[in-house]
Amino acid sequence: MGADDGPHPQDGEGPARDVFVAPYSLAVTAVTVAEFYEFVRATSYRTVAERAGTSFVFCAFCNRDLDYPAPVQAPWWRQVPGACWFAPDGPESSIEHRLDHPVTHIARQDVLAYCQWSAMRLPTEAEWEYGARGGRCQQPFPWGATLEQDGMHHCNVWQGDFPFSTDQRDGYTGCAPVTAYRPNDFGLYNMIGNVWEWTADRFTNLHSPHPVRNPSGPLNGGRYVAKGGSYLCHASYCKRYRTSSRQSLPPDTTTGNLGFRLARSPKSQKA
């Protein structure tokens, strides 16, 4: 687990270390818009973004005639009133043609509500990374050593001059369907790119170099680990589209490139 050559030291990818995880199941794809819609229909749940009345949308997807607030540290994001899981680019957008895409604008509280409803859970960071690697040891990508292996695109990341233009060489500008591209050797789709995925673990950048079994992150802390990168990751800014990549997020984060996938323990183990 981890890597010694992570491009962002503050992310705490290293040191590379031996980790053992007990048997578990990991969902083949991220939770889709259609699946989340079924949850909302069954429970009448309202997400954090819906209750807040706003969420963050990538600038290229916004109505350019409106002046939405932008964070100083990430000016390509816009805080758009009305943006949420069923209006991912703002109130004039819809999910009509995105039902097979990963659901986005999902805060940690929303994830936990979905987990309770579905009798599933979030994977730990170690479980997520084990799944992402697909049986490969210390490779940066689920398919091997290079991003565009064998001249093919294997994931949905930014192609072009970030954040100004993309040439869509990988086939997509924003989110792709959850089964886009070939799965890894464990049969899991889009473990890299497309959308960031929440994990169960609180964030720390301090890791023991010694072998450990079933790590679950620190007991305290106000930020959580997301894994996998997204369609906005690019080598010029955010090279976080690697199996060991991680970022630290507050639990109320909602953006158009953040979703989740589910895990489950065998019945003989505690969830």
DRENPA-3360 file (N, C-alpha, C; in nm, 2 decimals, always signed):
BEGIN
1 = MGADDGPH = +0.09/-0.12/+0.00/+0.00/+0.00/+0.00/+0.09/+0.12/+0.00 ~ +0.04/+0.23/-0.06/+0.11/+0.36/-0.06/+0.22/+0.36/-0.17 ~ +0.30/+0.47/-0.17/+0.41/+0.48/-0.27/+0.51/+0.58/-0.21 ~ +0.63/+0.56/-0.25/+0.74/+0.65/-0.20/+0.77/+0.76/-0.30 ~ +0.70/+0.77/-0.41/+0.73/+0.87/-0.51/+0.60/+0.95/-0.54 ~ +0.52/+0.97/-0.44/+0.40/+1.05/-0.46/+0.43/+1.19/-0.49 ~ +0.36/+1.25/-0.59/+0.40/+1.39/-0.64/+0.35/+1.50/-0.54 ~ +0.27/+1.47/-0.44/+0.22/+1.57/-0.35/+0.26/+1.52/-0.20;
9 = PQDGEGPA = +0.37/+1.57/-0.15/+0.41/+1.52/-0.02/+0.31/+1.53/+0.09 ~ +0.23/+1.64/+0.08/+0.12/+1.66/+0.19/+0.02/+1.56/+0.19 ~ +0.00/+1.48/+0.08/-0.10/+1.38/+0.07/-0.07/+1.26/+0.16 ~ +0.06/+1.23/+0.19/+0.09/+1.12/+0.27/+0.08/+0.99/+0.21 ~ +0.12/+0.97/+0.09/+0.11/+0.84/+0.02/+0.21/+0.74/+0.08 ~ +0.33/+0.79/+0.12/+0.43/+0.70/+0.17/+0.44/+0.69/+0.32 ~ +0.52/+0.59/+0.37/+0.60/+0.51/+0.29/+0.52/+0.39/+0.23 ~ +0.58/+0.33/+0.12/+0.52/+0.21/+0.07/+0.53/+0.10/+0.18;
17 = RDVFVAPY = +0.43/+0.02/+0.21/+0.43/-0.06/+0.32/+0.34/-0.19/+0.30 ~ +0.37/-0.29/+0.37/+0.29/-0.41/+0.36/+0.16/-0.40/+0.45 ~ +0.05/-0.43/+0.38/-0.08/-0.42/+0.45/-0.16/-0.55/+0.42 ~ -0.23/-0.60/+0.52/-0.31/-0.72/+0.50/-0.45/-0.68/+0.53 ~ -0.54/-0.73/+0.44/-0.69/-0.70/+0.46/-0.76/-0.83/+0.47 ~ -0.86/-0.84/+0.56/-0.95/-0.96/+0.57/-1.04/-0.96/+0.45 ~ -1.09/-1.08/+0.42/-1.18/-1.09/+0.30/-1.30/-0.99/+0.31 ~ -1.33/-0.94/+0.19/-1.44/-0.84/+0.18/-1.49/-0.84/+0.04;
25 = SLAVTAVT = -1.60/-0.77/+0.01/-1.65/-0.75/-0.12/-1.65/-0.60/-0.15 ~ -1.61/-0.57/-0.28/-1.61/-0.43/-0.32/-1.70/-0.42/-0.44 ~ -1.78/-0.32/-0.45/-1.87/-0.30/-0.56/-1.80/-0.29/-0.69 ~ -1.85/-0.34/-0.80/-1.79/-0.34/-0.93/-1.78/-0.20/-0.98 ~ -1.88/-0.12/-0.95/-1.88/+0.02/-0.99/-1.91/+0.12/-0.88 ~ -1.89/+0.25/-0.90/-1.94/+0.35/-0.81/-2.09/+0.35/-0.81 ~ -2.15/+0.39/-0.71/-2.30/+0.41/-0.70/-2.34/+0.50/-0.81 ~ -2.44/+0.46/-0.89/-2.49/+0.54/-1.00/-2.60/+0.63/-0.96;
33 = VAEFYEFV = -2.63/+0.73/-1.05/-2.74/+0.82/-1.04/-2.87/+0.74/-1.02 ~ -2.89/+0.64/-1.10/-3.01/+0.56/-1.10/-3.03/+0.49/-0.96 ~ -2.92/+0.44/-0.91/-2.92/+0.37/-0.78/-2.95/+0.47/-0.67 ~ -2.89/+0.58/-0.68/-2.92/+0.68/-0.57/-3.06/+0.73/-0.58 ~ -3.11/+0.74/-0.70/-3.25/+0.78/-0.72/-3.35/+0.69/-0.66 ~ -3.32/+0.56/-0.67/-3.40/+0.46/-0.60/-3.40/+0.48/-0.45 ~ -3.28/+0.51/-0.39/-3.27/+0.53/-0.25/-3.36/+0.65/-0.21 ~ -3.35/+0.76/-0.29/-3.43/+0.88/-0.26/-3.58/+0.86/-0.27;
41 = RATSYRTV = -3.62/+0.78/-0.37/-3.76/+0.75/-0.38/-3.81/+0.67/-0.26 ~ -3.72/+0.58/-0.21/-3.77/+0.49/-0.10/-3.77/+0.57/+0.03 ~ -3.68/+0.67/+0.05/-3.66/+0.73/+0.18/-3.70/+0.88/+0.19 ~ -3.72/+0.94/+0.07/-3.74/+1.09/+0.06/-3.62/+1.16/+0.12 ~ -3.50/+1.11/+0.11/-3.38/+1.17/+0.17/-3.35/+1.29/+0.09 ~ -3.30/+1.40/+0.16/-3.25/+1.52/+0.10/-3.10/+1.53/+0.13 ~ -3.02/+1.55/+0.03/-2.87/+1.55/+0.05/-2.83/+1.68/+0.12 ~ -2.71/+1.68/+0.16/-2.64/+1.80/+0.22/-2.65/+1.92/+0.12;
49 = AERAGTSF = -2.61/+1.89/+0.00/-2.62/+2.00/-0.11/-2.76/+2.05/-0.13 ~ -2.86/+1.97/-0.13/-2.99/+2.02/-0.14/-3.03/+2.11/-0.02 ~ -3.00/+2.06/+0.10/-3.03/+2.14/+0.21/-2.96/+2.27/+0.22 ~ -2.83/+2.27/+0.17/-2.75/+2.39/+0.17/-2.79/+2.49/+0.06 ~ -2.85/+2.43/-0.04/-2.89/+2.51/-0.16/-2.78/+2.54/-0.26 ~ -2.67/+2.48/-0.24/-2.56/+2.51/-0.33/-2.45/+2.40/-0.33 ~ -2.38/+2.39/-0.44/-2.26/+2.29/-0.44/-2.17/+2.34/-0.55 ~ -2.05/+2.27/-0.56/-1.95/+2.32/-0.65/-1.95/+2.25/-0.79;
57 = VFCAFCNR = -1.95/+2.33/-0.89/-1.95/+2.28/-1.03/-1.83/+2.33/-1.10 ~ -1.77/+2.24/-1.19/-1.65/+2.29/-1.27/-1.70/+2.40/-1.36 ~ -1.61/+2.50/-1.37/-1.65/+2.63/-1.44/-1.69/+2.61/-1.58 ~ -1.64/+2.51/-1.66/-1.68/+2.49/-1.80/-1.82/+2.44/-1.81 ~ -1.88/+2.39/-1.70/-2.01/+2.34/-1.71/-2.12/+2.44/-1.66 ~ -2.07/+2.55/-1.62/-2.16/+2.65/-1.57/-2.22/+2.74/-1.68 ~ -2.33/+2.81/-1.64/-2.38/+2.92/-1.73/-2.28/+3.03/-1.72 ~ -2.21/+3.06/-1.83/-2.11/+3.16/-1.83/-2.16/+3.30/-1.81;
65 = DLDYPAPV = -2.29/+3.32/-1.83/-2.34/+3.46/-1.81/-2.37/+3.49/-1.66 ~ -2.35/+3.40/-1.58/-2.37/+3.42/-1.43/-2.24/+3.42/-1.36 ~ -2.23/+3.51/-1.26/-2.11/+3.53/-1.19/-2.11/+3.45/-1.06 ~ -2.07/+3.32/-1.06/-2.08/+3.24/-0.94/-1.95/+3.26/-0.86 ~ -1.96/+3.25/-0.73/-1.83/+3.26/-0.64/-1.74/+3.15/-0.67 ~ -1.61/+3.18/-0.66/-1.50/+3.08/-0.69/-1.40/+3.08/-0.58 ~ -1.36/+2.96/-0.53/-1.26/+2.96/-0.42/-1.13/+3.01/-0.48 ~ -1.05/+3.09/-0.40/-0.93/+3.15/-0.44/-0.83/+3.04/-0.47;
73 = QAPWWRQV = -0.82/+2.93/-0.40/-0.72/+2.82/-0.42/-0.76/+2.73/-0.53 ~ -0.88/+2.74/-0.58/-0.92/+2.65/-0.69/-1.03/+2.72/-0.77 ~ -0.98/+2.82/-0.85/-1.08/+2.91/-0.92/-1.15/+2.85/-1.03 ~ -1.12/+2.72/-1.07/-1.20/+2.65/-1.17/-1.33/+2.59/-1.12 ~ -1.35/+2.60/-0.99/-1.47/+2.56/-0.93/-1.56/+2.68/-0.91 ~ -1.69/+2.66/-0.93/-1.79/+2.77/-0.90/-1.90/+2.72/-0.80 ~ -1.93/+2.80/-0.71/-2.04/+2.76/-0.61/-2.17/+2.80/-0.67 ~ -2.25/+2.70/-0.71/-2.36/+2.72/-0.80/-2.49/+2.69/-0.71;
81 = PGACWFAP = -2.58/+2.79/-0.70/-2.70/+2.77/-0.63/-2.79/+2.66/-0.71 ~ -2.84/+2.57/-0.63/-2.93/+2.47/-0.69/-2.85/+2.35/-0.75 ~ -2.72/+2.35/-0.75/-2.65/+2.23/-0.80/-2.66/+2.12/-0.69 ~ -2.69/+2.00/-0.73/-2.70/+1.88/-0.64/-2.70/+1.76/-0.73 ~ -2.73/+1.65/-0.67/-2.71/+1.52/-0.74/-2.80/+1.51/-0.86 ~ -2.93/+1.57/-0.85/-3.02/+1.56/-0.97/-3.01/+1.68/-1.06 ~ -2.93/+1.77/-1.03/-2.90/+1.89/-1.11/-2.75/+1.91/-1.11 ~ -2.67/+1.82/-1.16/-2.52/+1.82/-1.14/-2.45/+1.94/-1.19;
89 = DGPESSIE = -2.50/+2.01/-1.29/-2.43/+2.13/-1.34/-2.51/+2.26/-1.30 ~ -2.61/+2.25/-1.22/-2.69/+2.36/-1.18/-2.83/+2.34/-1.21 ~ -2.92/+2.43/-1.18/-3.07/+2.41/-1.18/-3.12/+2.38/-1.32 ~ -3.05/+2.42/-1.43/-3.10/+2.40/-1.56/-3.05/+2.27/-1.62 ~ -2.97/+2.19/-1.54/-2.92/+2.06/-1.59/-3.01/+1.95/-1.53 ~ -2.99/+1.83/-1.58/-3.07/+1.72/-1.54/-2.99/+1.59/-1.54 ~ -3.05/+1.48/-1.49/-2.99/+1.35/-1.49/-3.04/+1.26/-1.60 ~ -3.13/+1.32/-1.68/-3.20/+1.23/-1.78/-3.11/+1.14/-1.86;
97 = HRLDHPVT = -2.99/+1.19/-1.90/-2.90/+1.11/-1.98/-2.78/+1.07/-1.90 ~ -2.79/+1.07/-1.77/-2.67/+1.04/-1.68/-2.71/+0.93/-1.58 ~ -2.81/+0.86/-1.60/-2.85/+0.76/-1.50/-2.75/+0.65/-1.48 ~ -2.66/+0.62/-1.58/-2.56/+0.53/-1.56/-2.42/+0.59/-1.53 ~ -2.42/+0.72/-1.49/-2.30/+0.79/-1.44/-2.30/+0.77/-1.29 ~ -2.18/+0.80/-1.23/-2.17/+0.80/-1.09/-2.24/+0.92/-1.03 ~ -2.32/+0.89/-0.92/-2.38/+1.00/-0.85/-2.28/+1.09/-0.79 ~ -2.30/+1.23/-0.80/-2.20/+1.32/-0.75/-2.27/+1.43/-0.66;
105 = HIARQDVL = -2.19/+1.52/-0.61/-2.24/+1.62/-0.51/-2.29/+1.55/-0.39 ~ -2.21/+1.45/-0.34/-2.25/+1.37/-0.23/-2.16/+1.39/-0.11 ~ -2.21/+1.44/+0.00/-2.13/+1.45/+0.12/-2.12/+1.32/+0.20 ~ -2.04/+1.32/+0.29/-2.02/+1.20/+0.37/-2.15/+1.16/+0.44 ~ -2.22/+1.25/+0.50/-2.35/+1.22/+0.56/-2.44/+1.15/+0.47 ~ -2.44/+1.19/+0.34/-2.53/+1.13/+0.24/-2.49/+0.99/+0.22 ~ -2.36/+0.97/+0.21/-2.30/+0.83/+0.19/-2.35/+0.74/+0.30 ~ -2.33/+0.79/+0.43/-2.37/+0.70/+0.54/-2.51/+0.67/+0.54;
113 = AYCQWSAM = -2.60/+0.76/+0.50/-2.74/+0.74/+0.49/-2.77/+0.63/+0.39 ~ -2.70/+0.64/+0.28/-2.72/+0.54/+0.17/-2.67/+0.40/+0.22 ~ -2.56/+0.40/+0.29/-2.51/+0.27/+0.34/-2.60/+0.21/+0.44 ~ -2.66/+0.29/+0.53/-2.76/+0.23/+0.62/-2.88/+0.17/+0.55 ~ -2.93/+0.24/+0.45/-3.04/+0.19/+0.37/-3.01/+0.06/+0.29 ~ -2.89/+0.05/+0.24/-2.85/-0.06/+0.16/-2.79/-0.17/+0.23 ~ -2.77/-0.16/+0.37/-2.70/-0.26/+0.45/-2.56/-0.29/+0.40 ~ -2.49/-0.18/+0.35/-2.36/-0.19/+0.30/-2.27/-0.09/+0.38;
121 = RLPTEAEW = -2.15/-0.07/+0.34/-2.06/+0.02/+0.41/-1.96/+0.08/+0.31 ~ -1.89/+0.18/+0.35/-1.78/+0.23/+0.28/-1.66/+0.14/+0.29 ~ -1.57/+0.12/+0.19/-1.45/+0.05/+0.21/-1.35/+0.13/+0.29 ~ -1.26/+0.07/+0.37/-1.15/+0.14/+0.42/-1.06/+0.18/+0.31 ~ -0.96/+0.27/+0.34/-0.87/+0.31/+0.24/-0.79/+0.19/+0.19 ~ -0.75/+0.10/+0.28/-0.67/-0.01/+0.24/-0.75/-0.11/+0.15 ~ -0.88/-0.13/+0.19/-0.96/-0.21/+0.10/-0.98/-0.15/-0.04 ~ -1.00/-0.02/-0.04/-1.02/+0.05/-0.17/-0.89/+0.04/-0.25;
129 = EYGARGGR = -0.78/+0.06/-0.19/-0.65/+0.05/-0.27/-0.62/-0.09/-0.31 ~ -0.64/-0.19/-0.23/-0.62/-0.32/-0.27/-0.71/-0.36/-0.39 ~ -0.83/-0.31/-0.39/-0.92/-0.34/-0.50/-0.87/-0.27/-0.63 ~ -0.83/-0.14/-0.61/-0.78/-0.06/-0.73/-0.66/-0.12/-0.79 ~ -0.57/-0.18/-0.72/-0.45/-0.23/-0.77/-0.48/-0.36/-0.86 ~ -0.59/-0.43/-0.83/-0.63/-0.54/-0.92/-0.52/-0.65/-0.92 ~ -0.45/-0.67/-0.80/-0.36/-0.78/-0.79/-0.22/-0.74/-0.84 ~ -0.20/-0.61/-0.88/-0.06/-0.57/-0.92/+0.01/-0.51/-0.80;
137 = CQQPFPWG = +0.14/-0.53/-0.79/+0.22/-0.49/-0.68/+0.29/-0.36/-0.72 ~ +0.27/-0.25/-0.64/+0.34/-0.13/-0.66/+0.34/-0.07/-0.80 ~ +0.23/-0.09/-0.87/+0.21/-0.03/-1.00/+0.13/+0.10/-0.98 ~ +0.16/+0.21/-1.05/+0.08/+0.33/-1.03/-0.06/+0.33/-1.08 ~ -0.09/+0.24/-1.18/-0.22/+0.23/-1.24/-0.27/+0.09/-1.23 ~ -0.40/+0.07/-1.23/-0.46/-0.07/-1.22/-0.42/-0.16/-1.34 ~ -0.37/-0.10/-1.45/-0.33/-0.18/-1.57/-0.18/-0.19/-1.58 ~ -0.11/-0.12/-1.50/+0.04/-0.12/-1.52/+0.11/+0.00/-1.49;
145 = ATLEQDGM = +0.22/+0.03/-1.56/+0.31/+0.14/-1.53/+0.29/+0.27/-1.59 ~ +0.21/+0.28/-1.70/+0.19/+0.40/-1.77/+0.05/+0.44/-1.78 ~ +0.02/+0.57/-1.79/-0.12/+0.61/-1.79/-0.19/+0.57/-1.92 ~ -0.12/+0.59/-2.04/-0.18/+0.55/-2.16/-0.11/+0.43/-2.22 ~ -0.13/+0.31/-2.16/-0.06/+0.19/-2.19/-0.11/+0.13/-2.32 ~ -0.02/+0.08/-2.40/-0.05/+0.02/-2.53/-0.12/+0.12/-2.63 ~ -0.09/+0.25/-2.60/-0.16/+0.35/-2.69/-0.30/+0.37/-2.67 ~ -0.36/+0.32/-2.56/-0.50/+0.33/-2.53/-0.53/+0.41/-2.40;
153 = HHCNVWQG = -0.65/+0.47/-2.40/-0.69/+0.54/-2.28/-0.77/+0.44/-2.19 ~ -0.73/+0.43/-2.07/-0.79/+0.33/-1.97/-0.87/+0.40/-1.87 ~ -0.88/+0.53/-1.87/-0.95/+0.60/-1.76/-0.99/+0.74/-1.81 ~ -1.07/+0.80/-1.73/-1.13/+0.94/-1.76/-1.06/+1.04/-1.68 ~ -0.95/+1.10/-1.74/-0.88/+1.21/-1.67/-0.87/+1.33/-1.77 ~ -0.83/+1.44/-1.73/-0.82/+1.56/-1.81/-0.72/+1.54/-1.93 ~ -0.77/+1.58/-2.05/-0.68/+1.57/-2.17/-0.67/+1.71/-2.23 ~ -0.56/+1.77/-2.22/-0.54/+1.91/-2.28/-0.48/+2.00/-2.18;
161 = DFPFSTDQ = -0.52/+2.13/-2.19/-0.46/+2.24/-2.11/-0.55/+2.27/-1.99 ~ -0.52/+2.21/-1.88/-0.61/+2.23/-1.76/-0.59/+2.37/-1.71 ~ -0.70/+2.44/-1.67/-0.84/+2.40/-1.68/-0.91/+2.46/-1.80 ~ -0.83/+2.51/-1.90/-0.89/+2.59/-2.00/-0.95/+2.51/-2.12 ~ -0.89/+2.40/-2.16/-0.95/+2.33/-2.27/-0.91/+2.18/-2.26 ~ -1.00/+2.10/-2.31/-0.98/+1.95/-2.32/-1.01/+1.90/-2.46 ~ -0.93/+1.81/-2.51/-0.95/+1.76/-2.64/-1.03/+1.63/-2.64 ~ -1.07/+1.58/-2.52/-1.16/+1.46/-2.51/-1.10/+1.34/-2.58;
169 = RDGYTGCA = -0.96/+1.33/-2.58/-0.90/+1.21/-2.64/-0.94/+1.08/-2.57 ~ -0.98/+1.09/-2.44/-1.02/+0.97/-2.37/-1.17/+0.95/-2.39 ~ -1.24/+1.04/-2.46/-1.38/+1.01/-2.49/-1.48/+1.10/-2.42 ~ -1.44/+1.17/-2.31/-1.53/+1.24/-2.22/-1.47/+1.37/-2.18 ~ -1.57/+1.47/-2.16/-1.53/+1.60/-2.10/-1.55/+1.59/-1.95 ~ -1.67/+1.55/-1.91/-1.70/+1.54/-1.76/-1.71/+1.39/-1.73 ~ -1.81/+1.36/-1.64/-1.82/+1.22/-1.60/-1.85/+1.12/-1.71 ~ -1.80/+1.00/-1.70/-1.83/+0.89/-1.79/-1.92/+0.79/-1.72;
177 = PVTAYRPN = -1.99/+0.71/-1.80/-2.07/+0.60/-1.74/-1.98/+0.51/-1.65 ~ -2.04/+0.45/-1.55/-1.96/+0.38/-1.45/-1.89/+0.26/-1.51 ~ -1.93/+0.21/-1.62/-1.87/+0.09/-1.69/-1.79/+0.13/-1.81 ~ -1.76/+0.26/-1.82/-1.67/+0.30/-1.93/-1.53/+0.24/-1.91 ~ -1.46/+0.21/-2.02/-1.33/+0.15/-2.02/-1.33/+0.01/-1.96 ~ -1.22/-0.06/-1.98/-1.21/-0.20/-1.93/-1.19/-0.21/-1.78 ~ -1.25/-0.31/-1.72/-1.22/-0.32/-1.57/-1.08/-0.37/-1.55 ~ -1.04/-0.36/-1.42/-0.91/-0.41/-1.39/-0.92/-0.56/-1.37;
185 = DFGLYNMI = -0.81/-0.63/-1.33/-0.81/-0.77/-1.32/-0.90/-0.83/-1.21 ~ -0.95/-0.75/-1.12/-1.05/-0.79/-1.02/-1.19/-0.76/-1.07 ~ -1.21/-0.71/-1.20/-1.34/-0.69/-1.25/-1.40/-0.56/-1.20 ~ -1.32/-0.46/-1.15/-1.37/-0.34/-1.10/-1.35/-0.23/-1.20 ~ -1.45/-0.14/-1.22/-1.45/-0.04/-1.32/-1.41/+0.10/-1.26 ~ -1.33/+0.17/-1.33/-1.31/+0.32/-1.30/-1.26/+0.34/-1.16 ~ -1.16/+0.26/-1.12/-1.10/+0.28/-0.99/-1.01/+0.40/-0.99 ~ -0.97/+0.44/-1.11/-0.89/+0.56/-1.13/-0.96/+0.65/-1.23;
193 = GNVWEWTA = -0.96/+0.78/-1.19/-1.03/+0.88/-1.28/-1.18/+0.88/-1.26 ~ -1.25/+0.95/-1.34/-1.40/+0.97/-1.34/-1.44/+1.05/-1.22 ~ -1.46/+0.99/-1.10/-1.49/+1.07/-0.98/-1.41/+1.02/-0.86 ~ -1.37/+1.11/-0.78/-1.32/+1.07/-0.65/-1.42/+0.99/-0.57 ~ -1.37/+0.90/-0.48/-1.46/+0.82/-0.41/-1.42/+0.82/-0.26 ~ -1.53/+0.85/-0.18/-1.51/+0.85/-0.03/-1.46/+0.71/+0.02 ~ -1.38/+0.71/+0.12/-1.35/+0.59/+0.20/-1.40/+0.61/+0.34 ~ -1.39/+0.51/+0.42/-1.43/+0.51/+0.56/-1.33/+0.58/+0.65;
201 = DRFTNLHS = -1.21/+0.60/+0.61/-1.10/+0.64/+0.70/-1.09/+0.79/+0.71 ~ -1.07/+0.83/+0.84/-1.02/+0.96/+0.86/-0.88/+0.98/+0.80 ~ -0.84/+1.10/+0.77/-0.71/+1.13/+0.71/-0.60/+1.14/+0.81 ~ -0.49/+1.08/+0.77/-0.36/+1.11/+0.84/-0.25/+1.09/+0.73 ~ -0.14/+1.17/+0.75/-0.03/+1.15/+0.66/+0.09/+1.09/+0.73 ~ +0.06/+1.03/+0.84/+0.16/+0.96/+0.92/+0.13/+0.81/+0.92 ~ +0.21/+0.72/+0.86/+0.19/+0.58/+0.85/+0.31/+0.50/+0.90 ~ +0.28/+0.39/+0.97/+0.38/+0.31/+1.02/+0.45/+0.23/+0.90;
209 = PHPVRNPS = +0.58/+0.22/+0.89/+0.64/+0.15/+0.79/+0.63/+0.00/+0.81 ~ +0.58/-0.05/+0.92/+0.58/-0.19/+0.96/+0.45/-0.25/+0.90 ~ +0.45/-0.38/+0.88/+0.33/-0.45/+0.83/+0.22/-0.43/+0.93 ~ +0.09/-0.42/+0.88/-0.02/-0.40/+0.96/-0.14/-0.47/+0.90 ~ -0.23/-0.51/+0.99/-0.35/-0.59/+0.94/-0.48/-0.50/+0.95 ~ -0.55/-0.49/+0.85/-0.68/-0.42/+0.85/-0.68/-0.28/+0.91 ~ -0.59/-0.19/+0.86/-0.59/-0.06/+0.91/-0.72/+0.02/+0.88 ~ -0.75/+0.11/+0.97/-0.88/+0.18/+0.95/-0.87/+0.33/+0.97;
217 = GPLNGGRY = -0.75/+0.38/+0.97/-0.73/+0.52/+0.99/-0.74/+0.56/+1.13 ~ -0.71/+0.69/+1.16/-0.71/+0.74/+1.30/-0.85/+0.74/+1.36 ~ -0.86/+0.74/+1.49/-0.99/+0.75/+1.55/-1.05/+0.89/+1.56 ~ -0.96/+0.99/+1.55/-1.01/+1.13/+1.56/-0.96/+1.21/+1.44 ~ -1.02/+1.32/+1.42/-0.99/+1.40/+1.30/-1.11/+1.45/+1.23 ~ -1.10/+1.57/+1.17/-1.22/+1.62/+1.10/-1.21/+1.61/+0.95 ~ -1.12/+1.54/+0.90/-1.11/+1.52/+0.75/-1.10/+1.37/+0.72 ~ -1.15/+1.34/+0.59/-1.16/+1.20/+0.55/-1.09/+1.18/+0.42;
225 = VAKGGSYL = -1.05/+1.05/+0.39/-0.98/+1.02/+0.27/-1.07/+0.99/+0.16 ~ -1.04/+1.05/+0.04/-1.10/+1.02/-0.08/-0.99/+0.96/-0.18 ~ -1.03/+0.87/-0.26/-0.93/+0.80/-0.34/-0.97/+0.80/-0.49 ~ -0.87/+0.79/-0.58/-0.89/+0.76/-0.72/-0.88/+0.87/-0.82 ~ -0.88/+1.00/-0.78/-0.88/+1.10/-0.88/-1.01/+1.12/-0.95 ~ -1.01/+1.21/-1.05/-1.13/+1.23/-1.12/-1.10/+1.28/-1.27 ~ -1.21/+1.31/-1.34/-1.20/+1.36/-1.47/-1.13/+1.50/-1.48 ~ -1.10/+1.56/-1.37/-1.03/+1.69/-1.37/-0.88/+1.67/-1.34;
233 = CHASYCKR = -0.83/+1.55/-1.31/-0.69/+1.53/-1.27/-0.61/+1.54/-1.40 ~ -0.50/+1.61/-1.39/-0.40/+1.63/-1.50/-0.26/+1.64/-1.44 ~ -0.16/+1.59/-1.52/-0.03/+1.59/-1.47/+0.03/+1.73/-1.44 ~ -0.03/+1.83/-1.50/+0.02/+1.97/-1.48/-0.02/+2.03/-1.35 ~ -0.12/+1.97/-1.29/-0.16/+2.02/-1.16/-0.19/+1.91/-1.06 ~ -0.27/+1.82/-1.09/-0.32/+1.72/-0.99/-0.29/+1.58/-1.04 ~ -0.18/+1.53/-1.02/-0.14/+1.39/-1.07/-0.19/+1.29/-0.97 ~ -0.32/+1.30/-0.93/-0.37/+1.22/-0.82/-0.46/+1.11/-0.89;
241 = YRTSSRQS = -0.42/+1.06/-1.00/-0.50/+0.95/-1.07/-0.42/+0.82/-1.06 ~ -0.36/+0.79/-0.95/-0.28/+0.67/-0.93/-0.34/+0.59/-0.82 ~ -0.31/+0.46/-0.82/-0.37/+0.37/-0.72/-0.34/+0.41/-0.58 ~ -0.23/+0.47/-0.55/-0.19/+0.52/-0.42/-0.24/+0.66/-0.38 ~ -0.29/+0.73/-0.48/-0.33/+0.87/-0.46/-0.44/+0.88/-0.36 ~ -0.44/+1.00/-0.29/-0.54/+1.02/-0.19/-0.55/+1.17/-0.17 ~ -0.66/+1.21/-0.12/-0.67/+1.35/-0.07/-0.76/+1.36/+0.05 ~ -0.74/+1.47/+0.12/-0.81/+1.49/+0.25/-0.93/+1.59/+0.23;
249 = LPPDTTTG = -1.05/+1.55/+0.27/-1.17/+1.63/+0.25/-1.25/+1.64/+0.38 ~ -1.30/+1.76/+0.40/-1.40/+1.78/+0.51/-1.53/+1.70/+0.48 ~ -1.60/+1.65/+0.58/-1.71/+1.56/+0.55/-1.83/+1.62/+0.48 ~ -1.84/+1.76/+0.48/-1.95/+1.82/+0.41/-1.91/+1.87/+0.27 ~ -1.80/+1.82/+0.22/-1.76/+1.85/+0.08/-1.86/+1.80/-0.02 ~ -1.91/+1.88/-0.11/-1.99/+1.83/-0.22/-1.94/+1.90/-0.35 ~ -1.91/+1.82/-0.45/-1.86/+1.87/-0.58/-1.91/+1.78/-0.69 ~ -1.89/+1.83/-0.81/-1.94/+1.75/-0.93/-1.84/+1.64/-0.97;
257 = NLGFRLAR = -1.74/+1.62/-0.89/-1.65/+1.51/-0.92/-1.62/+1.42/-0.80 ~ -1.72/+1.41/-0.71/-1.70/+1.33/-0.59/-1.82/+1.24/-0.57 ~ -1.79/+1.11/-0.56/-1.90/+1.01/-0.54/-1.85/+0.90/-0.44 ~ -1.90/+0.78/-0.46/-1.86/+0.67/-0.37/-1.89/+0.53/-0.43 ~ -1.83/+0.43/-0.37/-1.87/+0.29/-0.40/-1.88/+0.22/-0.27 ~ -1.95/+0.10/-0.27/-1.98/+0.03/-0.15/-1.89/-0.09/-0.13 ~ -1.88/-0.13/+0.00/-1.81/-0.25/+0.03/-1.90/-0.33/+0.13 ~ -1.86/-0.46/+0.15/-1.94/-0.54/+0.24/-1.84/-0.65/+0.30;
265 = SPKSQKA = -1.86/-0.68/+0.43/-1.78/-0.78/+0.49/-1.86/-0.91/+0.48 ~ -1.79/-1.03/+0.49/-1.86/-1.15/+0.50/-1.95/-1.16/+0.62 ~ -2.06/-1.23/+0.62/-2.15/-1.23/+0.74/-2.08/-1.28/+0.87 ~ -1.97/-1.35/+0.85/-1.90/-1.40/+0.97/-1.82/-1.29/+1.04 ~ -1.81/-1.17/+0.97/-1.73/-1.06/+1.02/-1.82/-0.94/+1.06 ~ -1.78/-0.86/+1.14/-1.85/-0.74/+1.17/-1.84/-0.64/+1.05 ~ -1.95/-0.57/+1.03/-1.95/-0.47/+0.92/-1.87/-0.35/+0.95;
% end
